[in-house]
Amino acid sequence: MTPLSTPPCPDQAELRRIGRESGLAAGLAAVLAGLDPYAVAPGGRAVLPVADVPADARVVPHVFAHREGLALVRLPAAGGSGLPASRSAALAAVRCGVLERLLDAAAHRLARRGFGGVPLAEQQLVQGATADVVTVLHTAAATAPDAPAAALAAVHEQLTEAAWTVARFFGAEGFVAAHPVWALHLSALTADVWAPRAVSGRGSR
């Protein structure tokens, strides 16, 4: 449980702005502000901003996480059940901001490239996929911070699916180690650790 002295998490719009303008690590720092990672890290596993890694944590090497200012860690004697609902919703807002930034970048890329004399951004399949991503962003924004755990898990799963769609818009470029699209992969990884998906018929992990 979050202590009474814990400062409130920034509101959803502010978290979305942080994710969009400052990136995943800054957004995650805002989500985790005031929480004790040892009390909430599920199974002692956590994704943390590099600046917030405890001295006794064991860092699991991950070159892409490091480039994004994040660290995958194992925390001794920790065993929480993941983020409280309000912080899970906060993480979803940050992920929305990150996704929006990469969707904009993808749109610029697709507008400059064409097939059959038509910009890729105007191709029906691309427009349909883009509309699906925008729908997910609207759904996430409309989900209340105190929504049931299953609803929040569904939002995170939808954001992960939308992230893969946007990643594909970058084609082979997205597989380059230093490409910004890796923020989407790390966004999904962060959600998998902090806000595990619900498993059908078995409840939340």
Secondary structure by P-SEA (a helix, b strand, c coil): cccccccccccaaaaaaaaacccaaaaaaaaaccccccccccccccccccccccccccccccaaaaaacbbbbbbcccccccccaaaaaaaaaaaaaaaaaaaaaaaaaaaacccccccccccaaaaaaaaaaaaaaaaaaaccccccaaaaaaaaaaaaaaaaaaaacccccccccccccaaaaaaaaaaaacbbbbccccccc
